[in-house]
Amino acid sequence: MSHELYRVIRLLEREGIHYRLDRHRDDSILITATLVGERIEIDVFEDGHVEYSRFRGNEDVEDEIPILEILLREQGRE
């Protein structure tokens, strides 16, 4: 029997969706999938269960560096 991690990866590859694998926790692998206007973070846990979060946006391109600096400073304080 195949682990759920491989099932999710095969699905992403079959659909031609770009993804990245990361490891931030001892008990899971994080798959970040990139879609148009959306990013999905999929956690596949050692025991096989899956959790995911969706992040949607308009993908506007910004070019004002002072606004970027403010955003990054604000995130650094949290």
PyMOL Python script that loads the backbone (N, CA, C, O; Angstrom):
from pymol import cmd

cmd.read_pdbstr("""\
ATOM      1  N   MET A   1       0.846  -1.186   0.000  1.00  0.00           N
ATOM      2  CA  MET A   1       0.000   0.000   0.000  1.00  0.00           C
ATOM      3  C   MET A   1       0.889   1.247   0.000  1.00  0.00           C
ATOM      4  O   MET A   1       1.859   1.320   0.755  1.00  0.00           O
ATOM      5  N   SER A   2       0.561   2.214  -0.839  1.00  0.00           N
ATOM      6  CA  SER A   2       1.339   3.432  -0.979  1.00  0.00           C
ATOM      7  C   SER A   2       0.956   4.446   0.092  1.00  0.00           C
ATOM      8  O   SER A   2      -0.204   4.524   0.498  1.00  0.00           O
ATOM      9  N   HIS A   3       1.931   5.215   0.543  1.00  0.00           N
ATOM     10  CA  HIS A   3       1.670   6.257   1.530  1.00  0.00           C
ATOM     11  C   HIS A   3       0.926   7.419   0.873  1.00  0.00           C
ATOM     12  O   HIS A   3       1.100   7.678  -0.318  1.00  0.00           O
ATOM     13  N   GLU A   4       0.122   8.097   1.630  1.00  0.00           N
ATOM     14  CA  GLU A   4      -0.676   9.232   1.147  1.00  0.00           C
ATOM     15  C   GLU A   4       0.192  10.316   0.504  1.00  0.00           C
ATOM     16  O   GLU A   4      -0.259  11.000  -0.414  1.00  0.00           O
ATOM     17  N   LEU A   5       1.413  10.477   0.968  1.00  0.00           N
ATOM     18  CA  LEU A   5       2.327  11.455   0.394  1.00  0.00           C
ATOM     19  C   LEU A   5       2.500  11.213  -1.101  1.00  0.00           C
ATOM     20  O   LEU A   5       2.449  12.147  -1.902  1.00  0.00           O
ATOM     21  N   TYR A   6       2.702   9.963  -1.464  1.00  0.00           N
ATOM     22  CA  TYR A   6       2.906   9.630  -2.870  1.00  0.00           C
ATOM     23  C   TYR A   6       1.631   9.814  -3.690  1.00  0.00           C
ATOM     24  O   TYR A   6       1.691  10.200  -4.857  1.00  0.00           O
ATOM     25  N   ARG A   7       0.487   9.542  -3.083  1.00  0.00           N
ATOM     26  CA  ARG A   7      -0.786   9.738  -3.786  1.00  0.00           C
ATOM     27  C   ARG A   7      -0.974  11.211  -4.125  1.00  0.00           C
ATOM     28  O   ARG A   7      -1.378  11.538  -5.241  1.00  0.00           O
ATOM     29  N   VAL A   8      -0.687  12.110  -3.174  1.00  0.00           N
ATOM     30  CA  VAL A   8      -0.834  13.546  -3.405  1.00  0.00           C
ATOM     31  C   VAL A   8       0.160  14.014  -4.471  1.00  0.00           C
ATOM     32  O   VAL A   8      -0.206  14.781  -5.362  1.00  0.00           O
ATOM     33  N   ILE A   9       1.404  13.562  -4.389  1.00  0.00           N
ATOM     34  CA  ILE A   9       2.413  13.958  -5.381  1.00  0.00           C
ATOM     35  C   ILE A   9       2.011  13.481  -6.778  1.00  0.00           C
ATOM     36  O   ILE A   9       2.133  14.228  -7.749  1.00  0.00           O
ATOM     37  N   ARG A  10       1.540  12.259  -6.878  1.00  0.00           N
ATOM     38  CA  ARG A  10       1.110  11.750  -8.191  1.00  0.00           C
ATOM     39  C   ARG A  10      -0.044  12.565  -8.753  1.00  0.00           C
ATOM     40  O   ARG A  10      -0.088  12.837  -9.953  1.00  0.00           O
ATOM     41  N   LEU A  11      -0.976  12.954  -7.894  1.00  0.00           N
ATOM     42  CA  LEU A  11      -2.103  13.784  -8.328  1.00  0.00           C
ATOM     43  C   LEU A  11      -1.612  15.126  -8.878  1.00  0.00           C
ATOM     44  O   LEU A  11      -2.040  15.557  -9.948  1.00  0.00           O
ATOM     45  N   LEU A  12      -0.716  15.778  -8.144  1.00  0.00           N
ATOM     46  CA  LEU A  12      -0.174  17.061  -8.588  1.00  0.00           C
ATOM     47  C   LEU A  12       0.554  16.907  -9.920  1.00  0.00           C
ATOM     48  O   LEU A  12       0.383  17.728 -10.820  1.00  0.00           O
ATOM     49  N   GLU A  13       1.357  15.872 -10.047  1.00  0.00           N
ATOM     50  CA  GLU A  13       2.099  15.658 -11.287  1.00  0.00           C
ATOM     51  C   GLU A  13       1.170  15.326 -12.454  1.00  0.00           C
ATOM     52  O   GLU A  13       1.385  15.790 -13.574  1.00  0.00           O
ATOM     53  N   ARG A  14       0.152  14.533 -12.195  1.00  0.00           N
ATOM     54  CA  ARG A  14      -0.802  14.182 -13.248  1.00  0.00           C
ATOM     55  C   ARG A  14      -1.528  15.424 -13.762  1.00  0.00           C
ATOM     56  O   ARG A  14      -1.823  15.528 -14.953  1.00  0.00           O
ATOM     57  N   GLU A  15      -1.814  16.365 -12.858  1.00  0.00           N
ATOM     58  CA  GLU A  15      -2.516  17.585 -13.224  1.00  0.00           C
ATOM     59  C   GLU A  15      -1.575  18.682 -13.716  1.00  0.00           C
ATOM     60  O   GLU A  15      -2.030  19.756 -14.111  1.00  0.00           O
ATOM     61  N   GLY A  16      -0.267  18.423 -13.695  1.00  0.00           N
ATOM     62  CA  GLY A  16       0.711  19.404 -14.165  1.00  0.00           C
ATOM     63  C   GLY A  16       0.848  20.608 -13.262  1.00  0.00           C
ATOM     64  O   GLY A  16       1.128  21.710 -13.732  1.00  0.00           O
ATOM     65  N   ILE A  17       0.652  20.407 -11.960  1.00  0.00           N
ATOM     66  CA  ILE A  17       0.707  21.507 -10.987  1.00  0.00           C
ATOM     67  C   ILE A  17       2.101  21.561 -10.366  1.00  0.00           C
ATOM     68  O   ILE A  17       2.617  20.557  -9.874  1.00  0.00           O
ATOM     69  N   HIS A  18       2.698  22.753 -10.398  1.00  0.00           N
ATOM     70  CA  HIS A  18       4.015  22.956  -9.799  1.00  0.00           C
ATOM     71  C   HIS A  18       3.897  22.819  -8.286  1.00  0.00           C
ATOM     72  O   HIS A  18       2.952  23.324  -7.681  1.00  0.00           O
ATOM     73  N   TYR A  19       4.861  22.136  -7.685  1.00  0.00           N
ATOM     74  CA  TYR A  19       4.855  21.993  -6.229  1.00  0.00           C
ATOM     75  C   TYR A  19       6.283  21.950  -5.698  1.00  0.00           C
ATOM     76  O   TYR A  19       7.245  21.753  -6.440  1.00  0.00           O
ATOM     77  N   ARG A  20       6.380  22.144  -4.381  1.00  0.00           N
ATOM     78  CA  ARG A  20       7.665  22.100  -3.686  1.00  0.00           C
ATOM     79  C   ARG A  20       7.465  21.312  -2.398  1.00  0.00           C
ATOM     80  O   ARG A  20       6.411  21.402  -1.767  1.00  0.00           O
ATOM     81  N   LEU A  21       8.469  20.543  -2.009  1.00  0.00           N
ATOM     82  CA  LEU A  21       8.424  19.791  -0.754  1.00  0.00           C
ATOM     83  C   LEU A  21       9.322  20.462   0.272  1.00  0.00           C
ATOM     84  O   LEU A  21      10.439  20.876  -0.042  1.00  0.00           O
ATOM     85  N   ASP A  22       8.831  20.565   1.492  1.00  0.00           N
ATOM     86  CA  ASP A  22       9.602  21.126   2.609  1.00  0.00           C
ATOM     87  C   ASP A  22       9.340  20.294   3.852  1.00  0.00           C
ATOM     88  O   ASP A  22       8.368  19.542   3.933  1.00  0.00           O
ATOM     89  N   ARG A  23      10.219  20.448   4.798  1.00  0.00           N
ATOM     90  CA  ARG A  23      10.047  19.752   6.079  1.00  0.00           C
ATOM     91  C   ARG A  23      10.234  20.769   7.196  1.00  0.00           C
ATOM     92  O   ARG A  23      11.342  21.255   7.421  1.00  0.00           O
ATOM     93  N   HIS A  24       9.146  21.090   7.897  1.00  0.00           N
ATOM     94  CA  HIS A  24       9.190  22.052   8.991  1.00  0.00           C
ATOM     95  C   HIS A  24       8.836  21.418  10.333  1.00  0.00           C
ATOM     96  O   HIS A  24       9.047  22.017  11.387  1.00  0.00           O
ATOM     97  N   ARG A  25       8.299  20.209  10.283  1.00  0.00           N
ATOM     98  CA  ARG A  25       7.888  19.506  11.494  1.00  0.00           C
ATOM     99  C   ARG A  25       8.469  18.096  11.460  1.00  0.00           C
ATOM    100  O   ARG A  25       8.799  17.574  10.396  1.00  0.00           O
ATOM    101  N   ASP A  26       8.586  17.499  12.617  1.00  0.00           N
ATOM    102  CA  ASP A  26       9.134  16.144  12.699  1.00  0.00           C
ATOM    103  C   ASP A  26       8.192  15.081  12.135  1.00  0.00           C
ATOM    104  O   ASP A  26       8.636  14.015  11.708  1.00  0.00           O
ATOM    105  N   ASP A  27       6.882  15.377  12.136  1.00  0.00           N
ATOM    106  CA  ASP A  27       5.909  14.342  11.790  1.00  0.00           C
ATOM    107  C   ASP A  27       5.191  14.577  10.469  1.00  0.00           C
ATOM    108  O   ASP A  27       4.199  13.905  10.187  1.00  0.00           O
ATOM    109  N   SER A  28       5.675  15.533   9.636  1.00  0.00           N
ATOM    110  CA  SER A  28       4.977  15.770   8.378  1.00  0.00           C
ATOM    111  C   SER A  28       5.906  16.327   7.303  1.00  0.00           C
ATOM    112  O   SER A  28       6.989  16.842   7.582  1.00  0.00           O
ATOM    113  N   ILE A  29       5.438  16.201   6.064  1.00  0.00           N
ATOM    114  CA  ILE A  29       6.078  16.814   4.905  1.00  0.00           C
ATOM    115  C   ILE A  29       5.106  17.871   4.396  1.00  0.00           C
ATOM    116  O   ILE A  29       3.911  17.603   4.266  1.00  0.00           O
ATOM    117  N   LEU A  30       5.604  19.060   4.109  1.00  0.00           N
ATOM    118  CA  LEU A  30       4.773  20.136   3.581  1.00  0.00           C
ATOM    119  C   LEU A  30       4.937  20.177   2.070  1.00  0.00           C
ATOM    120  O   LEU A  30       6.053  20.278   1.559  1.00  0.00           O
ATOM    121  N   ILE A  31       3.821  20.099   1.363  1.00  0.00           N
ATOM    122  CA  ILE A  31       3.805  20.263  -0.088  1.00  0.00           C
ATOM    123  C   ILE A  31       3.157  21.615  -0.368  1.00  0.00           C
ATOM    124  O   ILE A  31       2.013  21.850   0.020  1.00  0.00           O
ATOM    125  N   THR A  32       3.876  22.493  -1.034  1.00  0.00           N
ATOM    126  CA  THR A  32       3.317  23.783  -1.421  1.00  0.00           C
ATOM    127  C   THR A  32       3.031  23.723  -2.913  1.00  0.00           C
ATOM    128  O   THR A  32       3.948  23.592  -3.724  1.00  0.00           O
ATOM    129  N   ALA A  33       1.751  23.819  -3.272  1.00  0.00           N
ATOM    130  CA  ALA A  33       1.327  23.766  -4.668  1.00  0.00           C
ATOM    131  C   ALA A  33       0.951  25.169  -5.120  1.00  0.00           C
ATOM    132  O   ALA A  33       0.276  25.905  -4.401  1.00  0.00           O
ATOM    133  N   THR A  34       1.396  25.532  -6.322  1.00  0.00           N
ATOM    134  CA  THR A  34       1.158  26.867  -6.847  1.00  0.00           C
ATOM    135  C   THR A  34       0.187  26.793  -8.017  1.00  0.00           C
ATOM    136  O   THR A  34       0.443  26.124  -9.018  1.00  0.00           O
ATOM    137  N   LEU A  35      -0.932  27.495  -7.869  1.00  0.00           N
ATOM    138  CA  LEU A  35      -1.935  27.596  -8.923  1.00  0.00           C
ATOM    139  C   LEU A  35      -2.057  29.065  -9.317  1.00  0.00           C
ATOM    140  O   LEU A  35      -1.483  29.928  -8.653  1.00  0.00           O
ATOM    141  N   VAL A  36      -2.781  29.356 -10.365  1.00  0.00           N
ATOM    142  CA  VAL A  36      -3.021  30.751 -10.745  1.00  0.00           C
ATOM    143  C   VAL A  36      -3.950  31.364  -9.700  1.00  0.00           C
ATOM    144  O   VAL A  36      -5.075  30.901  -9.508  1.00  0.00           O
ATOM    145  N   GLY A  37      -3.468  32.408  -9.028  1.00  0.00           N
ATOM    146  CA  GLY A  37      -4.272  33.104  -8.028  1.00  0.00           C
ATOM    147  C   GLY A  37      -4.426  32.377  -6.716  1.00  0.00           C
ATOM    148  O   GLY A  37      -5.221  32.800  -5.876  1.00  0.00           O
ATOM    149  N   GLU A  38      -3.693  31.299  -6.506  1.00  0.00           N
ATOM    150  CA  GLU A  38      -3.872  30.529  -5.279  1.00  0.00           C
ATOM    151  C   GLU A  38      -2.632  29.706  -4.966  1.00  0.00           C
ATOM    152  O   GLU A  38      -1.936  29.229  -5.862  1.00  0.00           O
ATOM    153  N   ARG A  39      -2.378  29.554  -3.680  1.00  0.00           N
ATOM    154  CA  ARG A  39      -1.323  28.669  -3.195  1.00  0.00           C
ATOM    155  C   ARG A  39      -1.978  27.719  -2.200  1.00  0.00           C
ATOM    156  O   ARG A  39      -2.804  28.134  -1.388  1.00  0.00           O
ATOM    157  N   ILE A  40      -1.611  26.457  -2.266  1.00  0.00           N
ATOM    158  CA  ILE A  40      -2.156  25.473  -1.338  1.00  0.00           C
ATOM    159  C   ILE A  40      -0.994  24.849  -0.579  1.00  0.00           C
ATOM    160  O   ILE A  40      -0.039  24.359  -1.182  1.00  0.00           O
ATOM    161  N   GLU A  41      -1.080  24.871   0.745  1.00  0.00           N
ATOM    162  CA  GLU A  41      -0.088  24.215   1.595  1.00  0.00           C
ATOM    163  C   GLU A  41      -0.714  22.932   2.120  1.00  0.00           C
ATOM    164  O   GLU A  41      -1.710  22.956   2.843  1.00  0.00           O
ATOM    165  N   ILE A  42      -0.111  21.817   1.743  1.00  0.00           N
ATOM    166  CA  ILE A  42      -0.640  20.497   2.085  1.00  0.00           C
ATOM    167  C   ILE A  42       0.339  19.822   3.039  1.00  0.00           C
ATOM    168  O   ILE A  42       1.491  19.579   2.678  1.00  0.00           O
ATOM    169  N   ASP A  43      -0.108  19.523   4.241  1.00  0.00           N
ATOM    170  CA  ASP A  43       0.703  18.776   5.201  1.00  0.00           C
ATOM    171  C   ASP A  43       0.293  17.317   5.136  1.00  0.00           C
ATOM    172  O   ASP A  43      -0.869  16.981   5.363  1.00  0.00           O
ATOM    173  N   VAL A  44       1.255  16.446   4.823  1.00  0.00           N
ATOM    174  CA  VAL A  44       1.012  15.010   4.838  1.00  0.00           C
ATOM    175  C   VAL A  44       1.780  14.462   6.034  1.00  0.00           C
ATOM    176  O   VAL A  44       3.006  14.554   6.099  1.00  0.00           O
ATOM    177  N   PHE A  45       1.046  13.898   6.969  1.00  0.00           N
ATOM    178  CA  PHE A  45       1.631  13.453   8.229  1.00  0.00           C
ATOM    179  C   PHE A  45       2.121  12.014   8.147  1.00  0.00           C
ATOM    180  O   PHE A  45       1.702  11.235   7.292  1.00  0.00           O
ATOM    181  N   GLU A  46       3.006  11.699   9.052  1.00  0.00           N
ATOM    182  CA  GLU A  46       3.616  10.371   9.113  1.00  0.00           C
ATOM    183  C   GLU A  46       2.564   9.266   9.176  1.00  0.00           C
ATOM    184  O   GLU A  46       2.743   8.197   8.592  1.00  0.00           O
ATOM    185  N   ASP A  47       1.465   9.530   9.889  1.00  0.00           N
ATOM    186  CA  ASP A  47       0.413   8.516  10.024  1.00  0.00           C
ATOM    187  C   ASP A  47      -0.508   8.453   8.811  1.00  0.00           C
ATOM    188  O   ASP A  47      -1.430   7.638   8.781  1.00  0.00           O
ATOM    189  N   GLY A  48      -0.267   9.317   7.790  1.00  0.00           N
ATOM    190  CA  GLY A  48      -1.033   9.262   6.558  1.00  0.00           C
ATOM    191  C   GLY A  48      -2.154  10.270   6.429  1.00  0.00           C
ATOM    192  O   GLY A  48      -2.716  10.419   5.344  1.00  0.00           O
ATOM    193  N   HIS A  49      -2.503  10.977   7.516  1.00  0.00           N
ATOM    194  CA  HIS A  49      -3.584  11.942   7.350  1.00  0.00           C
ATOM    195  C   HIS A  49      -3.063  13.223   6.709  1.00  0.00           C
ATOM    196  O   HIS A  49      -1.880  13.549   6.805  1.00  0.00           O
ATOM    197  N   VAL A  50      -3.968  13.936   6.058  1.00  0.00           N
ATOM    198  CA  VAL A  50      -3.619  15.110   5.264  1.00  0.00           C
ATOM    199  C   VAL A  50      -4.425  16.305   5.749  1.00  0.00           C
ATOM    200  O   VAL A  50      -5.623  16.195   6.012  1.00  0.00           O
ATOM    201  N   GLU A  51      -3.756  17.451   5.866  1.00  0.00           N
ATOM    202  CA  GLU A  51      -4.406  18.722   6.171  1.00  0.00           C
ATOM    203  C   GLU A  51      -3.903  19.739   5.166  1.00  0.00           C
ATOM    204  O   GLU A  51      -2.748  19.674   4.747  1.00  0.00           O
ATOM    205  N   TYR A  52      -4.761  20.687   4.767  1.00  0.00           N
ATOM    206  CA  TYR A  52      -4.298  21.702   3.821  1.00  0.00           C
ATOM    207  C   TYR A  52      -4.934  23.056   4.094  1.00  0.00           C
ATOM    208  O   TYR A  52      -6.013  23.153   4.679  1.00  0.00           O
ATOM    209  N   SER A  53      -4.239  24.095   3.654  1.00  0.00           N
ATOM    210  CA  SER A  53      -4.722  25.478   3.753  1.00  0.00           C
ATOM    211  C   SER A  53      -4.632  26.097   2.369  1.00  0.00           C
ATOM    212  O   SER A  53      -3.695  25.837   1.615  1.00  0.00           O
ATOM    213  N   ARG A  54      -5.626  26.924   2.045  1.00  0.00           N
ATOM    214  CA  ARG A  54      -5.659  27.612   0.751  1.00  0.00           C
ATOM    215  C   ARG A  54      -5.447  29.103   0.975  1.00  0.00           C
ATOM    216  O   ARG A  54      -6.020  29.699   1.887  1.00  0.00           O
ATOM    217  N   PHE A  55      -4.614  29.689   0.126  1.00  0.00           N
ATOM    218  CA  PHE A  55      -4.328  31.117   0.186  1.00  0.00           C
ATOM    219  C   PHE A  55      -4.637  31.697  -1.185  1.00  0.00           C
ATOM    220  O   PHE A  55      -3.999  31.349  -2.179  1.00  0.00           O
ATOM    221  N   ARG A  56      -5.624  32.586  -1.226  1.00  0.00           N
ATOM    222  CA  ARG A  56      -6.053  33.155  -2.501  1.00  0.00           C
ATOM    223  C   ARG A  56      -5.665  34.619  -2.580  1.00  0.00           C
ATOM    224  O   ARG A  56      -5.649  35.324  -1.571  1.00  0.00           O
ATOM    225  N   GLY A  57      -5.355  35.069  -3.780  1.00  0.00           N
ATOM    226  CA  GLY A  57      -4.988  36.465  -3.980  1.00  0.00           C
ATOM    227  C   GLY A  57      -5.231  36.873  -5.414  1.00  0.00           C
ATOM    228  O   GLY A  57      -5.599  36.057  -6.259  1.00  0.00           O
ATOM    229  N   ASN A  58      -5.021  38.141  -5.674  1.00  0.00           N
ATOM    230  CA  ASN A  58      -5.283  38.631  -7.016  1.00  0.00           C
ATOM    231  C   ASN A  58      -4.024  38.677  -7.877  1.00  0.00           C
ATOM    232  O   ASN A  58      -4.111  38.959  -9.072  1.00  0.00           O
ATOM    233  N   GLU A  59      -2.873  38.410  -7.304  1.00  0.00           N
ATOM    234  CA  GLU A  59      -1.586  38.359  -8.006  1.00  0.00           C
ATOM    235  C   GLU A  59      -1.206  39.672  -8.683  1.00  0.00           C
ATOM    236  O   GLU A  59      -0.481  39.679  -9.678  1.00  0.00           O
ATOM    237  N   ASP A  60      -1.703  40.786  -8.135  1.00  0.00           N
ATOM    238  CA  ASP A  60      -1.270  42.079  -8.659  1.00  0.00           C
ATOM    239  C   ASP A  60       0.230  42.228  -8.462  1.00  0.00           C
ATOM    240  O   ASP A  60       0.773  41.829  -7.431  1.00  0.00           O
ATOM    241  N   VAL A  61       0.882  42.793  -9.435  1.00  0.00           N
ATOM    242  CA  VAL A  61       2.316  43.042  -9.332  1.00  0.00           C
ATOM    243  C   VAL A  61       2.516  44.444  -8.769  1.00  0.00           C
ATOM    244  O   VAL A  61       2.003  45.423  -9.310  1.00  0.00           O
ATOM    245  N   GLU A  62       3.257  44.522  -7.691  1.00  0.00           N
ATOM    246  CA  GLU A  62       3.542  45.801  -7.040  1.00  0.00           C
ATOM    247  C   GLU A  62       5.002  46.154  -7.285  1.00  0.00           C
ATOM    248  O   GLU A  62       5.837  45.270  -7.480  1.00  0.00           O
ATOM    249  N   ASP A  63       5.309  47.452  -7.274  1.00  0.00           N
ATOM    250  CA  ASP A  63       6.699  47.847  -7.500  1.00  0.00           C
ATOM    251  C   ASP A  63       7.183  48.952  -6.562  1.00  0.00           C
ATOM    252  O   ASP A  63       8.249  49.531  -6.772  1.00  0.00           O
ATOM    253  N   GLU A  64       6.392  49.240  -5.528  1.00  0.00           N
ATOM    254  CA  GLU A  64       6.778  50.303  -4.600  1.00  0.00           C
ATOM    255  C   GLU A  64       7.572  49.705  -3.442  1.00  0.00           C
ATOM    256  O   GLU A  64       7.006  49.067  -2.554  1.00  0.00           O
ATOM    257  N   ILE A  65       8.874  49.913  -3.460  1.00  0.00           N
ATOM    258  CA  ILE A  65       9.770  49.350  -2.451  1.00  0.00           C
ATOM    259  C   ILE A  65       9.430  49.828  -1.041  1.00  0.00           C
ATOM    260  O   ILE A  65       9.480  49.014  -0.118  1.00  0.00           O
ATOM    261  N   PRO A  66       9.087  51.102  -0.817  1.00  0.00           N
ATOM    262  CA  PRO A  66       8.739  51.518   0.549  1.00  0.00           C
ATOM    263  C   PRO A  66       7.569  50.725   1.133  1.00  0.00           C
ATOM    264  O   PRO A  66       7.567  50.425   2.327  1.00  0.00           O
ATOM    265  N   ILE A  67       6.582  50.383   0.315  1.00  0.00           N
ATOM    266  CA  ILE A  67       5.455  49.585   0.808  1.00  0.00           C
ATOM    267  C   ILE A  67       5.923  48.169   1.138  1.00  0.00           C
ATOM    268  O   ILE A  67       5.497  47.596   2.141  1.00  0.00           O
ATOM    269  N   LEU A  68       6.783  47.606   0.316  1.00  0.00           N
ATOM    270  CA  LEU A  68       7.353  46.286   0.590  1.00  0.00           C
ATOM    271  C   LEU A  68       8.118  46.299   1.915  1.00  0.00           C
ATOM    272  O   LEU A  68       7.994  45.371   2.714  1.00  0.00           O
ATOM    273  N   GLU A  69       8.902  47.343   2.144  1.00  0.00           N
ATOM    274  CA  GLU A  69       9.657  47.445   3.397  1.00  0.00           C
ATOM    275  C   GLU A  69       8.720  47.478   4.594  1.00  0.00           C
ATOM    276  O   GLU A  69       8.990  46.829   5.604  1.00  0.00           O
ATOM    277  N   ILE A  70       7.634  48.219   4.499  1.00  0.00           N
ATOM    278  CA  ILE A  70       6.661  48.296   5.596  1.00  0.00           C
ATOM    279  C   ILE A  70       6.041  46.920   5.849  1.00  0.00           C
ATOM    280  O   ILE A  70       5.935  46.483   6.995  1.00  0.00           O
ATOM    281  N   LEU A  71       5.635  46.244   4.780  1.00  0.00           N
ATOM    282  CA  LEU A  71       5.039  44.912   4.930  1.00  0.00           C
ATOM    283  C   LEU A  71       5.992  43.944   5.615  1.00  0.00           C
ATOM    284  O   LEU A  71       5.595  43.203   6.514  1.00  0.00           O
ATOM    285  N   LEU A  72       7.243  43.953   5.189  1.00  0.00           N
ATOM    286  CA  LEU A  72       8.226  43.032   5.771  1.00  0.00           C
ATOM    287  C   LEU A  72       8.521  43.378   7.223  1.00  0.00           C
ATOM    288  O   LEU A  72       8.670  42.482   8.054  1.00  0.00           O
ATOM    289  N   ARG A  73       8.608  44.670   7.537  1.00  0.00           N
ATOM    290  CA  ARG A  73       8.823  45.077   8.931  1.00  0.00           C
ATOM    291  C   ARG A  73       7.672  44.631   9.816  1.00  0.00           C
ATOM    292  O   ARG A  73       7.890  44.127  10.918  1.00  0.00           O
ATOM    293  N   GLU A  74       6.436  44.816   9.332  1.00  0.00           N
ATOM    294  CA  GLU A  74       5.266  44.422  10.117  1.00  0.00           C
ATOM    295  C   GLU A  74       5.245  42.927  10.370  1.00  0.00           C
ATOM    296  O   GLU A  74       4.892  42.494  11.467  1.00  0.00           O
ATOM    297  N   GLN A  75       5.613  42.134   9.384  1.00  0.00           N
ATOM    298  CA  GLN A  75       5.639  40.681   9.545  1.00  0.00           C
ATOM    299  C   GLN A  75       6.743  40.260  10.500  1.00  0.00           C
ATOM    300  O   GLN A  75       6.588  39.279  11.228  1.00  0.00           O
ATOM    301  N   GLY A  76       7.840  40.973  10.509  1.00  0.00           N
ATOM    302  CA  GLY A  76       8.942  40.648  11.397  1.00  0.00           C
ATOM    303  C   GLY A  76       8.632  40.850  12.862  1.00  0.00           C
ATOM    304  O   GLY A  76       9.290  40.263  13.721  1.00  0.00           O
ATOM    305  N   ARG A  77       7.651  41.665  13.160  1.00  0.00           N
ATOM    306  CA  ARG A  77       7.274  41.953  14.556  1.00  0.00           C
ATOM    307  C   ARG A  77       6.325  40.936  15.148  1.00  0.00           C
ATOM    308  O   ARG A  77       6.155  40.883  16.366  1.00  0.00           O
ATOM    309  N   GLU A  78       5.707  40.131  14.313  1.00  0.00           N
ATOM    310  CA  GLU A  78       4.693  39.198  14.830  1.00  0.00           C
ATOM    311  C   GLU A  78       5.313  38.014  15.508  1.00  0.00           C
ATOM    312  O   GLU A  78       4.599  37.138  15.995  1.00  0.00           O
TER     313      GLU A  78
END
""", "prot")
cmd.dss("prot")
cmd.show_as("cartoon", "prot")
cmd.util.cbc("prot")
cmd.orient("prot")
